[in-house]
Structures are given as structure tokens and as C-alpha cells.
């Protein structure tokens, strides 16, 4: 049986690295793009909830370490807003 916690940690790490890469290059990325990195589908609610939780975890961690909010580089495609 696959450990769900372990999978979530891998998902967080993959997205975290993508956000760092995006921020360093002074670019933006889209929710849909980061979701596909970890095999999530943003067209269904469970995918959107999972991405929100992952980004929330990253934001909390960065805040506790007094670092900028990495999730601010993620926006909604075609709306240009977080």
C-alpha cells in the first residue's frame, strides 16, 4: 500500500521546486501547470482542493521561515490573478 503522506510530501517538494524556479526567473506559472506536475486535474474539485492545500502548506512554511510568499507566482490562466 502506498503511503498517502509520502506521496503528498513528494507533491509538495515538486511544486516547491517549480515555484522557486519560477520566482528566480521572475516569471509566473499557472495553477493548471503545477497541477499537471503532480498528476492532478484542475477541472475536478478534488484536484483544486489538493493544489490549494499544497500551496497553503508551502505558504505557511515560507512564512514561518520569514521568506516571501512563493505561491504568489501562481495565477489563473486567462485571468492574470492568483
C-alpha positions in Angstrom: 0.0 0.0 0.0 1.3 3.5 -0.9 1.7 5.9 1.9 -0.5 8.9 1.1 1.6 11.2 3.4 4.7 10.3 1.5 3.0 11.0 -1.9 1.8 14.4 -0.6 5.4 15.2 0.6 6.7 14.4 -2.9 4.0 16.5 -4.5 4.8 19.4 -2.2 8.5 19.1 -3.0 8.0 19.0 -6.7 5.7 22.1 -6.6 8.0 23.9 -4.2 11.0 23.4 -6.6 8.9 24.7 -9.5 7.8 27.8 -7.6 11.4 28.5 -6.6 12.5 28.1 -10.3 9.6 30.3 -11.4 10.4 33.1 -8.9 14.1 33.1 -9.6 13.4 33.6 -13.3 10.9 36.4 -12.4 8.1 34.6 -14.3 4.7 33.3 -13.4 3.1 29.9 -13.7 -0.5 28.7 -13.8 -2.4 26.5 -11.4 -3.1 24.1 -14.3 0.7 23.8 -15.0 1.6 23.0 -11.4 -1.3 20.6 -11.1 -0.1 18.5 -14.0 3.4 18.3 -12.4 1.9 16.1 -9.8 -0.8 14.4 -11.8 -3.8 16.4 -10.6 -6.7 17.6 -12.7 -7.9 21.1 -12.1 -11.2 20.5 -13.9 -12.4 18.5 -10.9 -12.9 19.7 -7.4 -10.6 17.2 -5.7 -7.7 18.4 -7.8 -8.3 22.1 -7.0 -8.6 21.3 -3.3 -5.4 19.3 -3.3 -3.5 22.1 -5.1 -4.9 24.7 -2.6 -3.7 22.5 0.3 -0.2 22.1 -1.2 0.2 25.8 -1.9 -1.1 26.5 1.6 1.5 24.2 3.1 4.2 25.9 1.1 3.0 29.4 2.1 2.9 28.5 5.8 6.4 27.0 5.7 7.8 30.0 3.9 6.1 32.4 6.2 7.4 30.6 9.3 10.9 30.9 7.8 10.4 34.7 7.1 10.6 34.2 3.4 8.4 35.7 0.6 5.2 34.0 -0.4 6.2 31.7 -3.3 2.6 30.9 -4.2 2.2 34.5 -5.5 3.8 33.4 -8.8 0.8 31.1 -9.4 -2.1 32.6 -11.3 -5.3 31.6 -13.0 -4.7 31.3 -16.8 -6.7 33.9 -18.8 -7.4 35.9 -15.7 -3.9 37.1 -14.6 -4.8 36.9 -11.0 -4.0 34.4 -8.1 
